[in-house]
Amino acid sequence: MYDFFAYMSRMKYIKRWSLMRSTEEENIMEHSLQVAMIAHALSVIKNLYFGANLNPDRIAVLAMYHESSEVITGDLPTPIKYSNPTISAAYKHLEKLADDKLLTMLPSEMKNYYQDIIKPDAEEYKIVKMADKISAYLKCLDELKSGNKEFLRARDAQLMDIEANITEEARYFLDNFAPSFDKSLDELN
């Protein structure tokens, strides 16, 4: 008997933005789906408009699992996680140990396959990380649209982080898709 997917199903219990009042709670399962959609789109954009040869489907799957270690570690809030290099390094180490633990919960024949998903190639993972940042930015926009000023500084910080590491596909996404997130349902048509 293997516990891997039972652990993955617990992603729905790990709340994001735990130190902030949210009008709409978000868990890492919901977040991972949005990151997968954005990562897929970034890959398609990079292929179509910027001459890359990425596998958008694979990158979407990497994004689906990008928070998997948090079913063991929980979601450490950003202000704590990055408050100093010692805490950041220690948490990265905990995430690695959690990933290793999760991989032991699979049949040996499946372990190598999932190891490549949970611990992916750095180049592919850059797109997932950018999609993760864009997802956080869009969450901030959604909260602000609902009148929650708690997310004002978080929005600015997310946008600054995105801009500091902007890629051409991320710029395309932000210019062509992100503005719609400020619209109401009636305005979308």
PAGUMAR-421378 format. One line per field, with one value per residue: residue number from 1; residue in three letters; chain; x, y, z of N, C-alpha, C, O in turn. Coordinates in Angstrom, 2 decimals. Each point is the difference from the previous one (the first is absolute). Example, Ala and Ser with C-alpha at 12.3 -4.5 7.8 and 13.67 -1.06 7.14 Angstrom:
# PAGUMAR-421378
pos <- 1/2
code <- ALA/SER
unit <- A/A
n_x <- 13.19/-1.39
n_y <- -5.69/1.07
n_z <- 7.80/-1.38
ca_x <- -0.89/0.82
ca_y <- 1.19/1.19
ca_z <- 0.00/0.06
c_x <- 0.90/-0.77
c_y <- 1.20/1.09
c_z <- 0.00/0.73
o_x <- 1.04/0.51
o_y <- -0.02/1.11
o_z <- 0.66/0.17
***
This chain:
# PAGUMAR-421378
pos <- 1/2/3/4/5/6/7/8/9/10/11/12/13/14/15/16/17/18/19/20/21/22/23/24/25/26/27/28/29/30/31/32/33/34/35/36/37/38/39/40/41/42/43/44/45/46/47/48/49/50/51/52/53/54/55/56/57/58/59/60/61/62/63/64/65/66/67/68/69/70/71/72/73/74/75/76/77/78/79/80/81/82/83/84/85/86/87/88/89/90/91/92/93/94/95/96/97/98/99/100/101/102/103/104/105/106/107/108/109/110/111/112/113/114/115/116/117/118/119/120/121/122/123/124/125/126/127/128/129/130/131/132/133/134/135/136/137/138/139/140/141/142/143/144/145/146/147/148/149/150/151/152/153/154/155/156/157/158/159/160/161/162/163/164/165/166/167/168/169/170/171/172/173/174/175/176/177/178/179/180/181/182/183/184/185/186/187/188/189
code <- MET/TYR/ASP/PHE/PHE/ALA/TYR/MET/SER/ARG/MET/LYS/TYR/ILE/LYS/ARG/TRP/SER/LEU/MET/ARG/SER/THR/GLU/GLU/GLU/ASN/ILE/MET/GLU/HIS/SER/LEU/GLN/VAL/ALA/MET/ILE/ALA/HIS/ALA/LEU/SER/VAL/ILE/LYS/ASN/LEU/TYR/PHE/GLY/ALA/ASN/LEU/ASN/PRO/ASP/ARG/ILE/ALA/VAL/LEU/ALA/MET/TYR/HIS/GLU/SER/SER/GLU/VAL/ILE/THR/GLY/ASP/LEU/PRO/THR/PRO/ILE/LYS/TYR/SER/ASN/PRO/THR/ILE/SER/ALA/ALA/TYR/LYS/HIS/LEU/GLU/LYS/LEU/ALA/ASP/ASP/LYS/LEU/LEU/THR/MET/LEU/PRO/SER/GLU/MET/LYS/ASN/TYR/TYR/GLN/ASP/ILE/ILE/LYS/PRO/ASP/ALA/GLU/GLU/TYR/LYS/ILE/VAL/LYS/MET/ALA/ASP/LYS/ILE/SER/ALA/TYR/LEU/LYS/CYS/LEU/ASP/GLU/LEU/LYS/SER/GLY/ASN/LYS/GLU/PHE/LEU/ARG/ALA/ARG/ASP/ALA/GLN/LEU/MET/ASP/ILE/GLU/ALA/ASN/ILE/THR/GLU/GLU/ALA/ARG/TYR/PHE/LEU/ASP/ASN/PHE/ALA/PRO/SER/PHE/ASP/LYS/SER/LEU/ASP/GLU/LEU/ASN
unit <- A/A/A/A/A/A/A/A/A/A/A/A/A/A/A/A/A/A/A/A/A/A/A/A/A/A/A/A/A/A/A/A/A/A/A/A/A/A/A/A/A/A/A/A/A/A/A/A/A/A/A/A/A/A/A/A/A/A/A/A/A/A/A/A/A/A/A/A/A/A/A/A/A/A/A/A/A/A/A/A/A/A/A/A/A/A/A/A/A/A/A/A/A/A/A/A/A/A/A/A/A/A/A/A/A/A/A/A/A/A/A/A/A/A/A/A/A/A/A/A/A/A/A/A/A/A/A/A/A/A/A/A/A/A/A/A/A/A/A/A/A/A/A/A/A/A/A/A/A/A/A/A/A/A/A/A/A/A/A/A/A/A/A/A/A/A/A/A/A/A/A/A/A/A/A/A/A/A/A/A/A/A/A/A/A/A/A/A/A
n_x <- 0.85/-1.37/1.79/1.34/-0.89/0.70/2.05/0.37/-0.67/1.98/0.40/-1.43/1.52/0.95/-0.19/-1.30/2.07/1.44/1.67/-0.75/-0.41/-0.98/0.19/2.09/-1.28/2.07/-0.89/1.09/-1.73/-1.10/0.89/-0.12/-2.00/-0.42/0.75/-1.36/-1.75/0.31/0.12/-1.97/-1.32/0.52/-0.82/-2.12/-0.49/0.47/-1.60/-1.90/0.14/0.16/-1.58/-1.65/1.30/-1.60/0.56/-1.14/-0.03/1.75/0.18/-1.28/0.91/1.39/-1.00/-0.48/1.90/-0.70/-2.14/0.71/1.76/-1.01/0.22/1.98/0.58/-1.36/-1.85/2.03/-0.99/-1.18/-1.89/-1.44/-1.66/-1.24/-0.89/0.12/1.97/0.31/-0.99/0.89/1.87/-0.26/-0.58/1.64/1.17/-0.82/0.41/2.03/0.35/-0.66/1.36/1.74/-0.46/-0.08/2.00/0.38/-0.86/2.12/-1.64/0.88/-1.68/-1.06/0.99/0.75/-1.56/-0.50/1.37/-0.51/-1.33/0.39/0.97/-1.53/-0.43/2.18/1.02/0.05/1.71/1.64/-0.09/1.01/2.23/0.74/0.13/1.87/1.86/0.34/0.78/2.19/1.33/0.20/1.55/2.15/0.74/0.62/2.03/1.75/0.34/1.22/1.62/0.78/-0.66/-1.41/-1.57/-0.79/0.05/-1.82/-1.88/-0.25/-0.73/-2.22/-1.33/-0.04/-1.34/-2.17/-0.82/-0.23/-2.08/-0.39/-1.98/1.40/0.91/1.88/1.95/1.00/1.21/2.09/1.54/0.74/1.47/2.15/0.65/0.49/2.18/0.63/0.16/-1.54/-1.28/-0.94/1.43/-0.60/-2.02
n_y <- -1.17/0.95/0.81/-1.07/-1.81/-1.73/-0.84/-1.39/-2.05/-0.70/-0.64/-1.71/-1.49/-0.35/0.68/0.97/0.70/-1.66/0.80/-1.20/2.18/-1.99/1.12/-0.18/-1.28/0.04/-1.44/-1.33/-0.70/1.11/0.22/-1.81/-0.05/1.16/-0.85/-1.54/0.75/0.67/-1.50/-0.81/1.14/-0.16/-1.87/-0.02/1.00/-1.11/-1.47/0.47/0.54/-1.91/-0.83/0.42/-1.02/1.52/-0.84/1.02/-1.52/-0.16/1.45/-0.61/-1.48/0.79/0.92/-1.53/-0.40/1.66/-0.62/-1.13/1.17/1.35/-1.53/0.65/1.06/-0.76/1.16/-0.42/0.79/0.77/0.91/-1.73/-0.59/1.86/-1.09/-2.22/1.03/1.10/1.97/1.86/0.80/1.33/2.14/1.43/0.78/1.77/2.02/0.87/1.07/2.14/1.55/0.72/1.62/2.12/0.96/0.82/2.01/-0.14/-0.52/-1.87/-1.49/0.11/-1.49/-1.82/-1.60/-1.34/-1.77/-1.45/-1.32/-1.87/-1.55/1.63/-0.64/0.13/-1.24/-2.22/-0.77/0.12/-1.70/-1.93/-0.10/-0.37/-2.11/-1.04/0.43/-1.16/-2.09/-0.20/-0.01/-1.94/-1.31/0.40/-0.80/-2.15/-0.47/0.25/-1.71/-1.49/1.10/-1.81/1.60/-1.53/0.09/1.60/-0.14/-0.98/1.24/1.52/-0.82/-0.32/1.77/0.70/-1.12/0.55/1.83/-0.52/-0.85/2.19/-1.02/-0.84/-1.92/0.19/0.45/-1.68/-1.48/0.50/-0.35/-2.11/-0.47/0.56/0.94/-1.78/-0.20/1.46/-1.57/1.55/-0.95/1.43/0.32/-1.71/0.64
n_z <- 0.00/-1.54/1.10/-1.42/-0.95/1.23/-0.41/-1.71/0.57/0.78/-2.11/-0.29/0.71/-2.01/2.13/-1.57/-0.44/0.44/-1.24/-1.75/0.44/0.35/-1.93/-0.80/1.35/0.87/-1.48/1.45/1.22/1.64/2.03/1.30/1.01/1.89/1.93/0.92/1.19/2.11/1.65/0.66/1.44/2.17/0.95/0.78/1.94/1.91/0.59/1.09/2.17/1.18/-1.38/1.42/1.51/0.45/2.00/-1.66/-1.66/-1.39/-1.69/-1.74/-1.41/-1.57/-1.79/-1.58/-1.12/-1.35/0.03/-1.80/-0.68/-1.47/-1.62/-0.83/-1.88/-1.61/0.52/-0.82/1.85/-1.75/0.85/-0.03/-1.39/-0.21/1.77/-0.39/-0.31/1.92/0.42/-0.86/0.94/1.79/-0.41/-0.55/1.75/1.14/-0.95/0.42/1.94/0.03/-0.89/1.24/1.49/-0.74/-0.21/2.06/-0.53/-0.76/-1.44/0.84/-0.21/1.95/1.34/-1.06/-0.16/1.73/-0.12/-1.62/1.22/1.16/-1.32/-0.18/-2.12/0.37/-1.55/0.16/1.22/-1.53/-1.44/0.54/-0.18/-2.10/-0.74/0.67/-1.16/-1.90/0.23/0.38/-1.80/-1.13/0.94/-0.54/-1.97/0.01/0.79/-1.37/-1.42/1.16/-1.10/-1.07/1.44/0.83/-1.59/1.34/2.23/0.87/0.10/1.62/1.97/0.24/0.41/2.12/1.40/0.02/1.02/2.17/0.05/-0.13/-0.23/-1.55/0.69/1.23/-1.00/-1.13/1.19/0.65/-1.59/-0.10/1.61/0.24/-1.94/-1.23/0.48/-1.58/-1.58/-0.56/1.56/1.43/1.69/1.29/0.57
ca_x <- -0.85/0.82/-0.69/0.33/-1.15/-0.78/0.65/-0.28/-1.39/-0.04/0.35/-1.18/-0.05/1.10/-0.43/0.99/-0.22/-0.53/0.15/-0.78/-1.45/-0.39/-1.44/-0.19/1.14/0.59/0.85/1.06/-0.52/-0.56/1.13/0.81/-0.71/0.19/1.40/0.13/-0.59/0.86/1.27/-0.31/-0.14/1.33/0.74/-0.57/0.40/1.45/0.16/-0.63/0.44/1.39/0.86/0.42/-0.49/-0.33/-1.15/-0.94/-0.71/0.92/0.18/-1.24/0.06/0.97/-0.68/-1.00/0.69/1.05/-0.16/-0.25/0.67/-0.77/-0.91/0.75/0.57/-0.92/0.38/0.64/-0.26/1.13/0.81/0.84/0.84/1.10/0.41/1.47/0.56/0.04/-1.35/-0.26/0.77/-0.56/-1.28/0.31/0.44/-1.21/-0.75/0.69/-0.28/-1.41/-0.07/0.59/-0.96/-1.14/0.42/0.03/-1.39/-0.37/0.68/1.33/-0.10/-0.55/0.79/0.84/-0.88/-0.48/1.15/0.22/-1.08/0.10/1.31/0.21/1.09/-0.04/-0.45/-1.47/-0.58/-0.03/-1.32/-0.92/0.20/-0.60/-1.46/-0.32/0.02/-1.14/-1.20/-0.07/-0.37/-1.42/-0.73/-0.03/-0.96/-1.34/-0.32/-0.19/-1.27/-1.04/0.08/0.89/1.25/1.04/0.87/0.61/1.47/0.35/-0.08/1.17/1.19/-0.04/0.29/1.43/0.73/-0.20/0.73/1.44/0.39/-0.96/0.37/-0.84/-1.31/-0.73/-0.43/-1.13/-1.15/-0.45/-0.57/-1.15/-0.97/-0.19/-0.99/-1.36/-0.26/-0.58/-1.37/-1.11/-0.54/-0.71/0.97/0.83/-0.48
ca_y <- 1.17/1.20/1.17/1.21/0.76/0.43/1.24/1.04/0.45/0.89/1.36/0.86/0.45/0.92/1.36/1.01/1.35/-0.23/1.17/1.12/-0.19/-0.17/-0.08/-1.35/-0.85/-0.75/-1.10/-0.26/-0.78/0.99/0.80/-0.81/-0.07/1.27/0.08/-0.91/0.66/1.12/-0.57/-0.55/1.15/0.60/-0.90/0.15/1.33/-0.03/-0.78/0.64/1.36/0.28/-1.02/-1.08/-1.33/-0.57/-0.90/0.65/-0.98/-0.40/1.13/0.09/-1.05/0.45/1.03/-0.66/-0.58/0.89/0.23/-1.30/-0.17/0.69/-0.91/-0.44/1.15/1.12/1.18/1.01/1.31/0.65/0.87/-0.82/-0.84/0.76/1.04/0.02/-1.13/-1.25/-0.58/-0.41/-1.21/-1.09/-0.39/-0.71/-1.33/-0.72/-0.34/-1.11/-1.20/-0.34/-0.59/-1.35/-0.83/-0.29/-0.97/-1.35/-0.46/-0.51/-1.24/0.29/0.20/1.34/1.00/0.79/0.85/1.11/0.79/0.96/1.00/0.71/0.66/0.15/0.73/1.41/0.87/-0.11/0.48/1.47/0.40/-0.28/1.03/1.25/-0.20/0.08/1.42/0.62/-0.45/0.78/1.35/-0.02/-0.13/1.35/0.79/-0.49/0.50/1.45/0.20/-0.24/1.06/-0.38/0.76/-0.79/-0.55/1.09/-0.11/-1.30/0.17/0.77/-0.85/-1.05/0.60/0.34/-1.26/-0.43/0.92/-0.20/-1.25/-0.13/-0.68/0.50/-0.66/0.57/1.33/-0.20/-0.42/1.14/1.03/-0.45/-0.79/0.47/1.08/-0.54/-0.41/1.14/0.19/-0.76/-0.98/0.73/0.69/-0.96/-0.08
ca_z <- 0.00/-0.19/0.52/-0.76/-0.49/1.16/0.42/-0.99/0.16/1.17/-0.42/0.19/1.39/0.28/-0.36/-0.38/0.52/1.35/0.88/-0.53/-0.08/-1.40/-0.25/-0.55/0.35/-1.11/0.46/-0.98/-1.11/-0.94/-0.48/-0.93/-1.28/-0.72/-0.42/-1.14/-1.18/-0.40/-0.49/-1.32/-0.90/-0.20/-0.88/-1.35/-0.47/-0.31/-1.24/-1.15/-0.29/0.32/-0.59/0.89/-0.31/1.31/0.07/0.93/0.83/1.08/0.91/0.78/1.03/1.01/0.79/0.85/1.16/0.50/1.43/0.61/1.30/1.04/0.69/1.17/0.72/0.12/-0.79/0.83/-0.61/-0.66/0.86/0.87/-0.84/-0.58/0.93/0.01/-0.77/0.78/-0.03/-1.39/-0.28/0.81/-0.57/-1.26/0.40/0.41/-1.22/-0.65/0.80/-0.23/-1.34/0.09/0.75/-0.89/-1.02/0.59/0.10/-1.32/-0.40/-0.55/-1.46/-0.26/0.71/-0.91/-0.81/0.82/0.43/-1.08/0.08/1.27/0.00/-1.45/-0.62/0.39/-1.09/-0.07/1.25/-0.03/-0.48/1.10/1.02/-0.48/0.07/1.43/0.35/-0.67/0.73/1.25/-0.40/-0.37/1.25/0.59/-0.77/0.33/1.35/-0.10/-0.70/1.01/1.00/1.09/-0.12/0.66/-1.05/-0.78/0.03/-0.57/-1.46/-0.43/0.18/-1.02/-1.30/0.00/-0.15/-1.40/-0.89/0.19/-0.68/-1.10/-1.25/-1.09/0.03/1.14/-0.42/-0.91/0.81/0.82/-0.87/-0.79/0.75/1.38/0.19/0.11/1.38/0.71/-0.48/0.59/-0.94/-1.05/-0.85/-0.76/-1.38
c_x <- 0.90/-0.81/0.16/-1.23/-0.96/0.60/-0.30/-1.43/-0.16/0.43/-1.16/-0.10/1.09/-0.38/1.19/-0.36/-0.50/0.14/-0.85/-1.49/-0.35/-1.51/-0.34/1.23/0.47/0.85/1.01/-0.47/-0.58/1.13/0.80/-0.68/0.18/1.44/0.22/-0.56/0.89/1.32/-0.19/-0.07/1.34/0.84/-0.49/0.43/1.46/0.26/-0.49/0.66/1.49/0.94/0.49/-0.57/-0.26/-1.16/-0.98/-0.73/0.87/0.15/-1.25/-0.01/1.00/-0.65/-1.05/0.63/0.97/-0.10/-0.11/0.66/-0.81/-1.05/0.68/0.46/-1.02/0.51/0.57/-0.21/1.28/0.80/0.92/1.02/1.23/0.52/1.51/0.53/0.02/-1.35/-0.31/0.71/-0.56/-1.32/0.19/0.43/-1.20/-0.83/0.63/-0.27/-1.44/-0.18/0.54/-0.96/-1.18/0.37/0.09/-1.40/-0.54/0.64/1.33/-0.04/-0.48/0.88/0.82/-0.84/-0.44/1.13/0.29/-1.07/0.15/1.32/0.42/1.29/-0.15/-0.56/-1.52/-0.65/-0.05/-1.37/-1.04/0.13/-0.59/-1.52/-0.48/-0.08/-1.20/-1.30/-0.16/-0.42/-1.50/-0.89/-0.12/-1.00/-1.43/-0.44/-0.25/-1.31/-1.18/0.04/0.93/1.37/1.17/1.04/0.69/1.52/0.45/-0.03/1.24/1.28/0.04/0.38/1.47/0.85/-0.11/0.84/1.51/0.51/-0.81/0.61/-0.95/-1.39/-0.84/-0.50/-1.22/-1.26/-0.56/-0.67/-1.32/-1.07/-0.30/-1.02/-1.44/-0.35/-0.55/-1.47/-1.00/-0.49/-0.71/0.96/0.83/-0.48/0.00
c_y <- 1.24/1.25/1.27/0.81/0.41/1.30/1.14/0.53/0.94/1.42/0.96/0.53/1.02/1.38/0.87/1.33/-0.03/1.20/1.18/-0.35/-0.04/0.01/-1.39/-0.82/-0.77/-1.11/-0.32/-0.88/0.94/0.82/-0.78/-0.16/1.30/0.14/-0.91/0.63/1.13/-0.52/-0.60/1.13/0.66/-0.83/0.12/1.34/0.00/-0.78/0.77/1.32/0.25/-1.16/-1.11/-1.33/-0.74/-0.98/0.59/-0.98/-0.45/1.13/0.21/-1.05/0.37/1.01/-0.62/-0.49/0.97/0.30/-1.31/-0.17/0.62/-0.89/-0.58/1.21/1.06/1.15/1.04/1.36/0.67/0.92/-0.76/-0.76/0.74/1.09/0.07/-1.25/-1.32/-0.69/-0.50/-1.31/-1.20/-0.49/-0.75/-1.43/-0.85/-0.41/-1.18/-1.30/-0.46/-0.64/-1.43/-0.95/-0.38/-1.06/-1.42/-0.59/-0.50/-1.36/0.35/0.26/1.41/1.11/0.87/0.95/1.22/0.85/1.09/1.10/0.84/0.75/0.22/0.71/1.50/0.90/-0.02/0.64/1.52/0.51/-0.23/1.09/1.34/-0.10/0.10/1.46/0.73/-0.38/0.78/1.44/0.07/-0.18/1.36/0.89/-0.37/0.51/1.51/0.34/-0.18/1.03/-0.29/0.66/-0.68/-0.47/1.06/-0.12/-1.33/0.07/0.71/-0.83/-1.11/0.56/0.39/-1.24/-0.53/0.86/-0.19/-1.22/-0.24/-0.73/0.51/-0.64/0.51/1.40/-0.10/-0.36/1.18/1.08/-0.42/-0.76/0.56/1.14/-0.50/-0.40/1.14/0.22/-0.80/-1.00/0.70/0.67/-0.96/-0.16/1.37
c_z <- 0.00/0.33/-0.83/-0.40/1.12/0.57/-0.98/0.15/1.19/-0.33/0.25/1.42/0.36/-0.53/-0.36/0.66/1.45/0.93/-0.43/-0.01/-1.48/-0.12/-0.52/0.37/-1.23/0.60/-1.10/-1.16/-1.06/-0.64/-1.04/-1.35/-0.78/-0.49/-1.21/-1.28/-0.51/-0.57/-1.39/-1.02/-0.28/-0.97/-1.44/-0.59/-0.40/-1.29/-1.22/-0.40/0.19/-0.35/0.91/-0.48/1.32/-0.13/1.02/0.92/1.17/1.02/0.85/1.12/1.09/0.93/0.93/1.31/0.67/1.50/0.78/1.37/1.15/0.66/1.24/0.82/0.37/-0.85/0.96/-0.66/-0.50/0.92/0.95/-0.84/-0.52/0.93/0.18/-0.70/0.75/-0.02/-1.41/-0.33/0.77/-0.58/-1.32/0.31/0.44/-1.21/-0.72/0.75/-0.20/-1.37/0.02/0.71/-0.89/-1.03/0.55/0.09/-1.33/-0.24/-0.67/-1.50/-0.35/0.57/-0.95/-0.85/0.80/0.56/-1.03/-0.02/1.27/0.13/-1.45/-0.39/0.27/-1.10/-0.14/1.23/0.06/-0.47/1.09/1.08/-0.44/0.05/1.45/0.44/-0.62/0.71/1.30/-0.29/-0.34/1.23/0.68/-0.74/0.36/1.37/-0.03/-0.69/0.95/1.12/1.17/-0.18/0.69/-1.03/-0.85/-0.04/-0.59/-1.52/-0.51/0.10/-1.05/-1.36/-0.10/-0.23/-1.43/-0.93/0.11/-0.76/-1.27/-1.20/-1.08/0.01/1.18/-0.34/-0.91/0.79/0.80/-0.85/-0.64/0.78/1.39/0.14/0.15/1.43/0.85/-0.36/0.83/-1.05/-1.17/-0.96/-0.85/-1.43/-0.59
o_x <- 1.00/-1.17/-0.58/-0.07/-0.71/-0.72/-0.30/-0.25/-1.00/-0.01/0.21/-0.77/-0.01/-0.06/1.08/-1.12/-0.88/-0.75/0.01/-0.39/0.32/-0.70/-1.13/1.10/-0.78/0.76/-0.11/0.64/0.28/0.02/0.38/0.67/0.27/0.22/0.74/0.60/0.21/0.47/0.85/0.59/0.30/0.72/0.80/0.40/0.37/0.87/0.70/0.19/0.53/1.12/1.00/-0.84/0.65/-0.72/0.15/-0.29/-0.49/-0.03/0.10/-0.43/-0.25/0.21/-0.19/-0.65/0.73/1.00/-0.39/-0.59/0.15/-0.53/-0.66/-0.09/0.23/1.08/-0.73/0.39/1.06/1.23/1.05/1.19/1.08/0.63/0.55/-0.72/-0.14/-0.08/-0.55/-0.61/-0.11/-0.26/-0.70/-0.38/-0.10/-0.53/-0.70/-0.27/-0.27/-0.72/-0.60/-0.17/-0.44/-0.81/-0.14/-0.16/-1.21/1.04/0.11/0.78/0.32/-0.11/-0.03/0.40/0.06/-0.19/0.36/0.20/-0.13/0.08/0.89/0.71/-1.11/-0.71/-0.63/-1.06/-0.80/-0.50/-0.90/-1.01/-0.59/-0.67/-1.08/-0.91/-0.64/-0.89/-1.11/-0.80/-0.69/-1.10/-1.06/-0.75/-0.86/-1.14/-0.93/-0.69/-1.04/-0.75/0.00/0.85/1.14/1.16/0.66/0.59/1.05/0.87/0.62/0.85/1.07/0.77/0.61/0.97/0.98/0.73/0.72/1.18/-0.14/1.16/-1.03/-0.99/-1.22/-1.13/-0.96/-1.07/-1.21/-0.99/-0.88/-1.14/-1.14/-0.74/-0.81/-1.18/-0.53/-0.66/0.32/0.41/0.17/-0.29/0.62/0.79/-0.38
o_y <- 0.05/0.12/1.03/1.19/0.99/0.90/1.11/1.19/0.71/0.88/1.19/0.93/0.57/0.23/-0.11/0.20/0.78/0.10/1.04/-1.14/0.92/-0.52/-0.47/0.28/-0.32/0.23/0.49/-0.02/-0.15/0.21/0.55/-0.04/-0.03/0.46/0.36/-0.11/0.13/0.51/0.15/-0.08/0.34/0.55/0.05/0.07/0.52/0.39/0.09/0.27/1.00/-0.07/-0.65/-0.05/-1.00/0.01/-0.25/0.33/-0.11/-0.24/0.37/0.28/-0.22/-0.03/0.48/-0.01/-0.39/0.42/0.01/-0.63/-0.40/0.36/-0.53/-0.02/0.79/-0.08/0.61/0.18/-0.09/-0.06/0.51/-0.03/-0.58/0.96/1.08/-0.99/-1.06/-1.21/-1.09/-0.90/-1.10/-1.20/-0.97/-0.94/-1.18/-1.12/-0.89/-1.03/-1.20/-0.99/-0.91/-1.15/-1.15/-0.88/-0.96/-1.19/-0.13/-0.30/1.03/0.81/0.51/1.15/1.23/1.14/1.13/1.18/1.12/1.06/1.22/1.03/-0.68/0.58/0.53/0.96/1.05/0.61/0.56/1.00/0.83/0.48/0.71/0.96/0.54/0.38/0.83/0.83/0.41/0.58/0.94/0.55/0.35/0.74/0.86/0.43/0.48/0.94/0.63/-0.11/0.75/-0.48/0.45/-0.23/-0.34/0.02/-0.07/-0.56/-0.43/0.06/-0.29/-0.60/-0.18/0.03/-0.47/-0.52/0.17/-0.09/-1.14/0.19/0.59/0.66/0.12/0.35/0.75/0.55/0.23/0.60/0.83/-0.08/-0.05/0.01/0.66/-0.07/-0.23/0.83/-1.04/0.05/-0.41/0.12/0.43/-0.38/0.17
o_z <- 0.72/-0.39/0.35/0.30/-0.14/0.41/0.42/-0.21/0.10/0.86/0.23/0.24/1.09/-1.21/0.59/0.47/0.37/0.98/0.65/-0.20/-0.76/0.87/0.17/-0.49/-0.89/0.94/-1.12/-1.05/-1.19/-1.21/-1.03/-1.03/-1.20/-1.12/-0.92/-1.06/-1.21/-1.01/-0.87/-1.08/-1.14/-0.83/-0.94/-1.16/-1.06/-0.79/-1.00/-1.19/-0.48/0.51/-0.32/-0.91/0.31/-0.99/1.20/1.15/1.13/1.21/1.17/1.11/1.18/1.22/1.12/1.05/0.92/0.59/1.17/0.88/1.15/1.04/0.89/1.23/0.91/-0.58/0.77/-1.15/0.62/-0.02/0.39/0.32/-0.11/-0.45/0.25/-0.13/-0.61/-0.21/-0.15/-0.57/-0.54/-0.05/-0.27/-0.70/-0.36/-0.04/-0.49/-0.62/-0.09/-0.13/-0.58/-0.43/-0.01/-0.31/-0.75/0.28/-0.18/0.59/-0.67/-0.51/-1.07/-0.41/0.12/-0.26/-0.50/0.28/0.36/-0.59/-0.05/0.67/-0.50/0.83/-0.07/0.30/-0.13/-0.09/0.76/0.50/0.18/0.51/0.82/0.37/0.26/0.73/0.64/0.17/0.34/0.74/0.40/0.05/0.52/0.64/0.14/0.17/0.64/0.39/-0.17/0.97/0.98/-0.75/-0.12/0.34/-0.98/-1.09/-0.65/-0.67/-0.97/-0.89/-0.54/-0.74/-1.05/-0.75/-0.57/-0.85/-0.99/-0.33/-0.45/-0.35/0.29/-0.32/-0.11/0.34/0.16/-0.24/0.01/0.42/-0.21/-0.46/0.45/0.99/0.65/0.34/1.08/0.61/0.58/-1.16/-1.15/-1.19/-0.97/-0.86/-1.16
***
